[in-house]
Structures are given as structure tokens and as C-alpha cells.
Amino acid sequence: MTNLLDLTLFDLSGKVAVVTGASRGIGRAIAMRLAQHGALVTVSSRKLDACEAVVADITAGGGRARAQACHIGRKDDLAALVERTIAAWGGIDILVCNAAVNPHFGPSATIGDDAFDRIMASNVRSNVWLANMVLPGMAQRGGGCVILVSSIAGLRGSPNLGAYAISKAADLQLVRNIAVEWGPSGIRANAIAPGLIRTDFARALWQDPITLARRERETPLKRIGEPDEIAGAAVFLASPAASFLTGQTIVIDGGITAGPPADM
């Protein structure tokens, strides 16, 4: 008979995790929750002091973490992120690619080449770089888990987030490719596609009262999400509970992609 008190299904004790864009918002929530479930977490973002603040919170809660500044658009920074994590903890078992940029809000016809290139470089190429740096060592350890934080923008068209949406759709394909290429080595890859979440990154959307009211009206749960409501999916994907799940995308959007609520 199954032991109803057995909590090992979501146990990450001793696993080493790297989380990019982890100083705030969804990345911070994921780093905190992975640590609470036993993972050793490298907290990474561009600003070291912001990372150290997250590490302090993790440590205060009894977890273990280290901070490292990293600009995801710089290959040398990514290489250092991998090398120093391995030097500190012996390897990497969980990779969470959360950092992203969106310097353009408006129709695709108005985006400049520099902004488009920056979106693709930061949101797609950096993930390819980082995954390729981590995957061989992960395979040598007998397997692991890659999680890309995408967006529902990658699942549907957008009048104001065109290039960003393209980059997030590419991330969905990237996890499928990793799943197929590295599955025989025991590595799983999945994506999380959040809807509108109350983060600094999405502030331009939820802080506008008209946009917020429309989104709440169109969402079956009648509200936008909070960062910690994404973190649980990351813990699940990284844990033994998801041991047969790979190449997939988990949508967490309050139901908006399912359709309008019944009262509309």
C-alpha cells in the first residue's frame, strides 16, 4: 500500500539547479521553491546584489543557494555560469531558462532590426547556448531536466508582441528538439507557458487599467496570475513526479487560451 506520508515524489534533495533571470518575478519564485524542495540553486541575473538578496532569503528559509551575475546575451558569461556552478557543486541536474527581454511593444511592422535581433539573441540563442553547455555534463550524471519559461504569446498571434511571440514559439520547439535529441541520455525538456503574471517584466500590461480589466474579463478565473503560481509547475517538472514527461508545454494562464468565460 502506498505510504500517504511519502513526500519523495517532489523531493529535489541534492539536485543542483541553475535558474536564469532569478532575481525577481517568476525566476525568483522558481528559485525559492526549488530550494524549499531541497535543490542547491544558483541564482543568476545581470545584477549580483539582486541575486544575493534572493540567496539571503533562501538561506533564511533553510535552503542552500549561491549567487552569480550573468548577462544571458554574452556567451562567456553563460560559460562562467556553468563552470562555476559545477566547480561549486559538482554538476548540474536542473536548468531553468527564464531570463528574457522584450524591448519593443507594438506592431511587428514598427520594430527595428536591432530590437528584433536582441529579442532573438536573448530569448532563443542564449537558451540554445546555455543548453548546449549544460547537456553533455547532465548526460554524464545520468540525466536531468531542462525547463524553458515561454509564454502563451508563443501559442497565438499578438498585435503588440509579435517578435517576442516568435521567440517564445521558438522556445517551445527547442524543448521538443532537446527532448528528442537527449531523451536517450535520460534528459527531459519541457516548457512552461504563463499567461499574464504580475511581474515587473509584464508591468506595461497589467498596470494599464484598461488592459488589466480586459484581461480579467476574458480570463475564466477572472484575474491575472502571481509569480508563485508558476513556480509549482517548475518543481513538478524537475521532480520524480514528472519522470515520464518530456517535450511538452504546460500552459498556466487562468484558462484564457481555453476560451472566454461563460458570462461573455
C-alpha positions in Angstrom: 0.0 0.0 0.0 1.3 3.5 -0.8 2.5 5.5 2.1 0.3 8.5 2.2 3.1 10.4 4.1 5.7 9.7 1.4 6.7 13.1 0.0 9.6 11.9 -2.1 7.7 12.4 -5.3 8.6 16.1 -5.3 11.9 15.7 -3.4 14.8 17.5 -5.1 17.3 16.9 -2.3 20.9 17.1 -3.5 19.9 18.2 -7.0 21.8 21.2 -8.5 19.7 23.8 -10.3 20.6 26.8 -12.3 17.9 29.5 -12.8 18.4 32.5 -15.1 16.5 35.7 -14.5 16.2 34.6 -10.9 16.4 37.9 -9.1 12.7 38.8 -9.4 9.3 37.7 -10.6 8.8 34.2 -12.0 12.5 33.3 -11.8 12.8 34.3 -8.2 9.7 32.3 -7.3 11.1 29.2 -9.1 14.5 29.5 -7.4 12.8 29.9 -4.0 10.6 26.9 -4.5 13.3 24.6 -5.9 15.4 25.4 -2.8 12.5 24.7 -0.5 12.2 21.2 -2.1 15.9 20.5 -1.4 17.7 21.7 -4.6 21.0 23.5 -4.4 20.3 26.6 -6.5 22.5 29.0 -8.5 20.6 32.3 -8.6 21.5 34.2 -11.7 20.7 37.6 -13.3 22.6 40.6 -14.5 22.9 42.3 -11.1 24.9 40.4 -8.4 23.4 42.3 -5.5 19.8 41.4 -6.6 20.9 37.7 -6.8 22.5 37.9 -3.4 19.2 39.2 -1.9 17.4 36.1 -3.2 20.2 33.9 -1.8 19.8 35.5 1.6 16.0 34.8 1.5 16.7 31.2 0.5 19.3 30.7 3.2 17.0 32.3 5.8 14.4 29.7 5.0 16.9 26.9 5.5 17.8 26.3 1.8 21.1 26.4 0.0 22.0 28.8 -2.8 24.7 30.8 -4.4 24.6 34.0 -6.5 26.2 34.7 -9.8 25.9 37.6 -12.1 25.3 36.6 -15.8 24.3 38.5 -18.9 22.5 35.9 -21.0 23.5 37.6 -24.2 27.2 37.1 -23.5 28.5 33.6 -24.2 31.4 34.0 -21.9 29.0 34.9 -19.0 27.0 31.7 -19.7 30.1 29.6 -19.8 31.2 31.0 -16.5 27.8 30.4 -15.0 28.1 26.7 -15.9 31.7 26.3 -14.9 31.4 27.9 -11.5 28.2 26.0 -10.7 30.0 22.8 -11.5 33.0 23.8 -9.5 30.9 24.6 -6.5 28.5 21.7 -6.5 29.9 19.1 -8.9 27.4 19.3 -11.8 24.0 20.5 -12.9 20.8 18.5 -12.8 18.1 21.1 -13.4 18.4 24.0 -15.8 15.7 26.7 -15.8 16.0 29.2 -18.7 13.8 32.0 -17.5 15.6 35.3 -18.4 14.1 37.1 -21.5 13.8 40.5 -23.0 11.2 42.5 -24.9 12.4 45.9 -26.0 9.6 46.5 -28.4 5.9 46.8 -27.6 3.8 47.5 -30.7 3.1 46.1 -34.2 5.7 44.0 -35.9 5.9 46.4 -38.8 7.4 49.1 -36.5 10.1 47.0 -34.9 13.7 47.9 -35.8 16.4 45.4 -36.8 18.4 45.9 -33.6 15.4 45.3 -31.3 14.4 42.2 -33.3 17.9 40.8 -33.2 18.1 41.5 -29.5 14.9 39.6 -28.8 16.0 36.6 -30.8 19.5 36.6 -29.3 18.3 36.8 -25.7 15.2 34.7 -25.8 16.3 31.9 -28.2 20.0 31.9 -29.0 21.1 32.3 -25.4 18.9 29.3 -24.4 20.5 27.2 -27.2 24.0 28.3 -26.0 23.3 27.5 -22.3 21.5 24.2 -23.0 24.4 23.0 -25.2 26.9 23.9 -22.4 24.9 22.0 -19.8 23.5 19.0 -21.6 26.7 16.9 -22.1 27.6 17.1 -18.4 24.0 16.4 -17.4 24.1 13.3 -19.6 27.3 12.1 -17.8 25.4 12.4 -14.5 22.8 10.0 -15.8 20.1 12.5 -16.8 18.5 15.7 -15.8 15.8 18.3 -16.6 15.7 21.4 -18.8 12.8 23.9 -18.3 12.2 26.8 -20.5 9.9 29.6 -19.4 8.0 30.5 -22.6 4.7 32.3 -22.8 1.2 31.9 -24.2 2.3 34.6 -26.7 4.1 31.7 -28.3 0.8 29.9 -28.9 -1.2 32.6 -30.6 -0.8 35.8 -32.6 -0.4 39.2 -30.9 -0.9 42.8 -32.2 1.8 44.2 -29.9 4.2 41.4 -29.0 5.0 39.9 -32.5 8.7 39.4 -32.2 8.5 38.4 -28.6 5.8 35.9 -29.6 8.0 34.5 -32.3 10.9 34.0 -29.9 8.6 32.2 -27.4 7.3 29.9 -30.0 10.8 29.0 -30.9 11.4 28.1 -27.3 8.6 25.6 -27.5 10.2 23.9 -30.4 13.6 24.0 -28.6 12.3 21.8 -25.8 10.9 19.3 -28.3 14.3 19.1 -30.0 16.1 18.7 -26.7 13.6 16.0 -25.7 14.2 14.0 -28.9 18.0 14.5 -29.0 18.8 13.9 -25.4 16.0 11.7 -24.2 18.2 8.5 -24.7 20.6 10.1 -22.2 17.9 10.4 -19.5 17.3 14.1 -20.0 13.8 15.6 -20.1 13.0 19.0 -21.5 9.7 20.9 -21.1 8.3 24.4 -21.3 6.0 26.5 -19.1 3.8 29.0 -20.9 2.4 31.5 -18.5 -0.3 33.9 -19.2 -0.3 37.4 -17.8 1.6 37.4 -14.5 2.0 40.2 -12.1 5.8 40.8 -12.6 7.9 43.8 -13.3 8.6 42.3 -16.8 4.9 42.5 -17.7 4.2 45.7 -15.8 3.3 47.6 -19.0 0.3 45.2 -19.5 -1.1 44.8 -16.0 -0.5 48.3 -14.8 -2.7 49.7 -17.5 -6.2 49.7 -16.1 -7.9 49.2 -19.5 -5.6 46.2 -20.4 -5.9 44.7 -17.0 -9.7 45.0 -16.9 -10.0 43.4 -20.4 -7.7 40.5 -19.4 -9.6 39.8 -16.2 -12.9 39.9 -18.1 -11.6 37.5 -20.8 -10.0 35.0 -18.3 -12.2 32.3 -16.9 -10.6 32.7 -13.4 -11.3 36.5 -13.7 -7.8 37.6 -12.6 -4.2 37.6 -13.7 -1.6 35.3 -12.1 1.1 35.7 -9.5 4.8 34.5 -9.9 4.5 31.8 -7.3 1.7 30.2 -9.3 4.2 29.4 -11.9 6.9 28.0 -9.5 4.9 24.9 -8.6 5.0 23.7 -12.2 8.8 24.1 -12.3 9.1 22.0 -9.1 6.8 19.3 -10.7 8.8 19.3 -14.0 12.1 19.0 -12.1 10.9 16.2 -9.8 10.4 12.5 -10.0 6.7 13.2 -10.4 7.4 14.2 -14.0 9.8 11.4 -14.8 7.8 10.3 -18.0 7.0 13.9 -19.2 9.2 15.4 -21.8 8.9 17.6 -25.0 5.7 19.2 -23.7 4.4 22.6 -22.7 2.4 23.3 -19.6 0.1 26.3 -20.0 -0.6 28.3 -16.9 -2.9 31.2 -17.8 -6.1 31.1 -15.8 -7.9 29.5 -18.7 -7.6 32.3 -21.2 -6.4 30.1 -24.1 -9.2 27.6 -23.4 -11.8 30.2 -24.3 -13.9 33.1 -22.8 -15.7 32.6 -19.5 -19.4 31.6 -19.6 -20.7 35.1 -18.9 -19.3 36.6 -22.1 
